[in-house]
Amino acid sequence: MRLYDTKARELIEVRPGKSGSVDIYCCGPTVYRFAHVGNMRTFLLGDLARRTLRAEGTSYRYIQNITDVGHLNDDVNIESGEDKILAQAKLERKDPFEIARFYEQTFHEDLEALNIEPADAYPKASDSIGLITDLIAQLIYIGAAYQGRDGSLYFAARSFKDYGAISHNSLDQLQAGHRFDTVSADVEPGKKFHADWALWKSASVNREMTWQTPWGVGFPGWHIECSAMSIHYFPQGISLHLGGIDLRFPHHENERAQSNTATNSEFVRQWVHGEHLLFDGKKMAKSSGNVLHIADLRTRGIDPLALRLLFLENHYRTQMNLTWESIQAAHTTLKRWRKKIASWPQDGVVDREIHHDIINHFSDDLDTAGAILLIRKIERDESIPEAKKRATLLAADALLGLELDHHDELTITHEVHELLIERESARQEHNWARSDQLRDLLLAQGIRVTDGPEGQSWEAL
């Protein structure tokens, strides 16, 4: 498999690291709200990479963190040290850890709804405070971090000479006052240099979600969490680091500086980022009223895996615009495929050449759009026996993850199957009278048939 490396700006072969496996780290959610479908598109990236590696016979390990503390919010009072989870806890009048655990659980439920396979571990920031403070102490010892006049601890950006290699933002381009981290330099007097960022924030003892350290009471900065957890789980380095394109700067730049400094190595071999997702042509935002969640699909009676199919129809590195029309069209396609597979004979064998071509699409920078186009072509190809189509598509589903054999309510009798075949033949022969007669016979048996550009489809009543 080859994936586009943001740092190198080219396709690079994904290879096992020193551990002997492809060690993958994916930035996970900040659990203060429901994850929206844009977040889920990023998380799908890790699932597709793992399915492809498995199809190629390559072993892997996959870790995704949970940020449940320390992610500051631009919209709250920074001096109080309030973060997104605390803000949501006040809004809902609940304990902040109760908030974090609730939204963490909904995150896992959304992963399951999209058939995204679980990670090997989901380390939490709140459970990793010891790892975080140990790493900060190491960075201070090395001379890459310091305690500011405000009591907070900062990474000295100028100590890392290769800063900006991922996003191509150099330190001399970052002017004072640039919103480099979560606040500008004029409200963080503890910094020695405007581009330094907080590793540990000093806080009042009255603040919730704080910990006692040798440097006083406080809470971790956002970027240090990922360095601490990834170094702990993958001490020999990360093969593949995944995340949304919005994390490229400053989060991944800062994380790289911290991890490389602490390990004296290029800790991450390959950085891969998924593009933004729009809804009705706009960036999803609460202020725009266009934030879409998995629950919204269910409310409309849409299978969440229709969204997965829609994601597969677009390359992960292209900006994608969702609409309800496109989601509904994907839902219709998924239903049609499942019905056809339910009706096709079960004694077929996999077409190895076609299956190999599908794997090759995935291996080529996750060209899922090309794979879906190939599957649509197979569906329409009358020269391929239906039994072989069925076996081939089900084999491909190990990569697609669409649960194409999910047809509990779609099982049909042999008689109905023969009527459907006969009607399709009648349509191809332009025998419309016989086609209408067979449609009525099927309707009498509880099967409603409709005709579309890609052939007939049916549903049980």
N, C-alpha and C positions, 0 to 999 in steps of 0.2 A: 504494500500500500504506500502511495505517495500522497502527502498532504502539503498544502501551501504554508510555508513558514513565514510569519509576519516579519520576523527579524531579518532573515536572509532575503526576503522578497522573491522566493522561488519555491518550486515543488521540491520536497526532500523526501527520501524514502524513510518510512517509519521503521526504526530498528530497535531491537532489545538493548537495554543498557547493561551495565556491569552485573546487575542482579540476574541476568539471563532472561528476563521478561520485559515486555514493553510496559513501563511504569507510567501510569497516566494520572495526572492531577487536574481536577476541574473545579474552578471556583463555584461554590454553591450559593444558596440564597441567604439573604438577610431576613430572618424570620420575624417580621413585624407586620406582615400583611399577606394576603393571598398572592401567590406567584401568578403573574399574568402570562399570556401565551407567548409573549416575546421572550420571557425567561425560559419557558419550556422549549422553545426552539433551540436555544443555546444548550440546554441539558440534553436534548436529543442528539446533539453532535457527539457527545461522549458515547451514547448508546450505539450509534452507527459505526463509530470507529471500532468499538469492541466487537460488534457483530462481524465486521469485515476481517479483523485480525483472526477471529475464530474460524471464519470460512477459509482463511489462508493457512490455518494450522499454527498460528503464532500465539504463544502464551502472553498474558497480560495481567496486570493488577491495576485496580481503579479506586481512587480515593476522591471523595467530594466533601468539602468542609461545610459546616453550618455556622454562619456568623450570627451569634446570638448576644453579642455585646460589643460595644466599642465602635460601631459604625455611625459616626457623627452625621447630623443632618444639617444642611445649610439653613434650613428654615426655623431652627430653634436657637435658643440662647446658648452660645458656645461657652460663655463664662460659667454657666451652671453645669457644663459637662454633660448636657442631655443628649442622648442619642435617639435613633429612630424607634427603638423598642420601648424606651422610657416614654417617649411622646405618645406612642400607641397605647401603652399601659394607662397613662393618664386619661386618654380619650375614652377607653373602655372601662376605666376604673377597676383595673385588675392588677395583680402582681405581675411585674415584668417577666419573670421566668414562666409564669402561667401563659402569658402572651406568646413567648418564644416557643414553648412546647406545643401550644395549639397550632400555630402556623407552621411549625416544623412537621406536624402530623399531616396537615393538609397538603404540604409539599410532597410528602411521600405518596399520598393518595392520588395526587395529580400525576406523579411519575407512573404509578400503576395504571391509571386511566389511559395513558399514552403508550403503555407497554414498554416503558423505559426500564431496562434491567437495573436492579439495585447495585450500588457500589459495594466494594469489599468492606468499606468502613465509611462512616459519616462523623468524623471528629467535630466536636463543638468547641468554639472559642472559649466558652465558660469552663470547659473541662480541661483546657490546655494552658491555663495561666502559668503553671510551673514551667512548661516548655517555653512560653513566651518570655517570661522574666529571665530564664537562663540564657536565652538567645540575646536578649538586650544586654545582659551583663557581659556576654562574650563580645558584642559589638563595642561596648564601652572599653573593654580591655584592649581590643585591637586598635582603638583610637578613632573608630568610625561613628561614635555616638557620644553624646554629652548631655548633662542635665542643665536645662536653661534656668534663667533667673526666676521663671514662674513655677519652678519645681517639676515641670514636665521634662521628659526625655526625648531627644531628637536625633535623627540620623543626619550626619553631616554630609550633605549631597556632594560637596566638592571632594570628599575623600574617595569617591568612586569615579574614576576617570572615564569610564565607558558609558556614562549615563546617557540615555536617549537612544540606544541602539535599536530598541523595538519600535518606538513611535517616531524616531528621528527628530525628537525635540532635544536640543542641546541646552545645557544650563545657561549659557550666555544669551540664549534666545528668550529665556524665562525672566521677564522683568519683575521687579518688586511690585507687589500688589496683585500679580497674576494668581488666579484662584487655583493654586497648585495642588492643594490638599482639600481641606474642607473649609478653610478660612483664609483670608488674606493676611499678609505679613503685618499690616498695621494693627491687627487685633491679637497678634501672638508675639508679644514683646520678648518672649523667652528665646526666640531663635537668634542664632548668630548670622545666618544667611537666609534670605527670603525663600529659597527653594528647599530648605531643610523641612523634614516632615516629622510628625509626632510618632514616636514608638510607644510611649506611655504617657497618658494624660493625667496630670495631677487633678485631684477632685476633693471636694468637701466631704467630710465624714458623713454628712447628711444625705449625700447622693446614694441612690440605690445602685446595685451592681458595681461595687468597688471592691478592691482587694488591697491588703497591706503588703508592702514590699520594702526593701531596704531604702527606697527612694521616697517613701511616703505612701499615702492612700491614693489609689487611682484606678485606671482601667486601661486596657490595651488600645493602641491605635489599630486601624483597620488593616493596613498593609502587613504589619508584623505577624498577624495571625496566620496568614497563608505560608509565610516563610517558616515559622515555627512548626506548623503541622506537617508541611511537605517534607521538611528535613527529617522530622521524626519518623515518618512512614517510609521515606525513600532516602536513606542516608547516603546511598551511592549515586544519587541524582535522579532527575525526572526525564523520562524519554519524551513525553508529550504533555504539554501544559495547554489546557483548553479554557476558553472563556468567551464572553461576548466582546464585540469590537469596542464597546464603551469602556472596557477594563484595560485596554491597551495602555492608556495614559490617564491618570498617573499610577494606577494600582499595579499593573504588571511591571512598569519601569522601576517603581520603588521596591517591589518584591524581588526583582532580579538583583538590584543593588544590594539589598540585605542578604539574600541567600548566597550570592557569589562571594561577598565579602566574608561571610561567616565560614564558608566551606573552602575558600581559596580555589574556586573552580568555576567553570561555566556550568552552573548547577542544572539548568534546563537546556536540553538539546534542541527542542523544537517548540515554538509558540504558534498556536493555531486559534484563530478567532472567527466567530460567526457574525454575520452582518445584522444590521438593524431590521426590525419588523415594524411595518406601518399598518394602521387599520383605517380603511377608507381614506387613504392618502395622507394621513397625519400620524405623527409620533404618538404612541399611546401615552396618555397623561390624565390624571384625575381632573385637572382643570378643563380638559377638552371633553370629558365625559365619554371617552372611547376606549377605556381599559377593558380588555376582554379576558375572562377567566374560563377555565374548563367547565365550571358550573354553569356558565352562560350557554354553553353548547348543549348540555343536558336539558336545560330549561326549554330549549327549542326542539328537543327530541333528536338531536344530532349525536351520533356516535363519536366520542372523542378521537377515535382512530381515524376518522375522516380528516381531522386536523393533521394528524401524522402523515396521511397520504398527501395532503396539500403541501406540507413541508417538503416531502420527498420530491414533489414535482418542481421544486425550486432549489437551485444550488445554494449551499450554506454560505457562500461568500458573496451572494447577490442580495441587495436590499429587496425585501419582499413586501407587497401590499396585500393585506387580507381584506376581503369583503364578505358579507354574509352570502352573497351570490356564489363566490368561489368555494366557500365552505360547504354550502348546500350541494354544489356540483360534485365535490369530492365525496360527500356522503352518498349521493346517488351512485357514483361509480363504485364505491366500496360495496354497497348493497348488491349491485349487479354482479360484481366479481364473485361475491360469496354465493349468490344464487346459482350462478353458472357452475361453480365448483361443486355445489351440492347436487346438481343435476347430472354432472358428467360422470361417466363410468369410473370405478375405483381400481381397475386392474391395469392401469398404465404404468409405464416406466419413464424416468426422468430423461429428457433430452439433454445429454451431457454437454453438447456444444452450446446450446442456448444457455444452460446454467452457468457454464464457464464465462460466457459473454456478460451475463448479469454480474457475476463476481468481479470481472474486469472493470465494469463501470464503477462499482463501489471502490475498487482499489485505486482508480484514477481520480484522486482528490475528491472522493465521495460524490461521483457523478450520478447522484440518485435520479436526477431528471432524465438522464439518458437511459437508466434502467427502467423507469416507468414507461418511457416511450416504447422501449423494446417489448415490455409486457403488454401494452396496448396493441402492438403489432401482432404478437402471438395470439391474443384474444380473437382478432379478426381473421387470422390466417386459416382458411378452410382446408389447407393441405395438411395441417397437423391434426392427427386424431384427437378427439376430445379427451380420451383417457390420458394421452401423453401430455396434453395441455394441463390437465389437472395435476398430474404428478410433478410437472416442471414448475408450475406456479407455487405449489405447496413447498417445494424445495427452496424456491426463491424467497419464500416468506420467512425463512430463518434470517435473512438479511433485512427484509422489508418490515417485519414485525407488525403486520396488519391483521393477524389472526384470520386469515382467509378461510380457514376451515371451521370458523365459528358459525354454525348454522343449526343451532338447537331447534329453532322454530321453522327451519327451511327444508327439512327432510321431506322428500316427496316419494310417492309410490312409483313403482315401475310403470304402471299404466299412465300416470301423469307425465313421466319422463318421455314415454313414447309419443304422447300427444304433442308435447312441446317440440320434439324433433320433427314430427310430421308437419306441424304448423310452420316451423322455420323453413322446411322444404317447400311448402306451398307458397310462402312469401317469395322465395327465391325464383319460383316458377311463375310468379305473378298470377297465381290462382287465388284471386282475392276472395271469391265466394267460399272456397274451401277453407281459406285462412280465417274468415269471419266465423264460419261454422265451428271450427276447432277452438277458436277463442271462446265461443259460447259454451262449448262442452267443458273447457277448462274452468270457466267461471262457475259452472254448476258444481264443480268439484272443489270450489273454494280457492281457485288460483286465478288472480287477475293478471292478464298479460297486457303489456304496453309495448309500442314500437318506437324506436329512436334511431338516430343516425348510426349507432353501433350495433344495431340488431334488436331483437326482442328481449325484454326483461319481464320478470314476473315477481309477484309477491303473494304470500298466503294471506287470506282474509280472516 
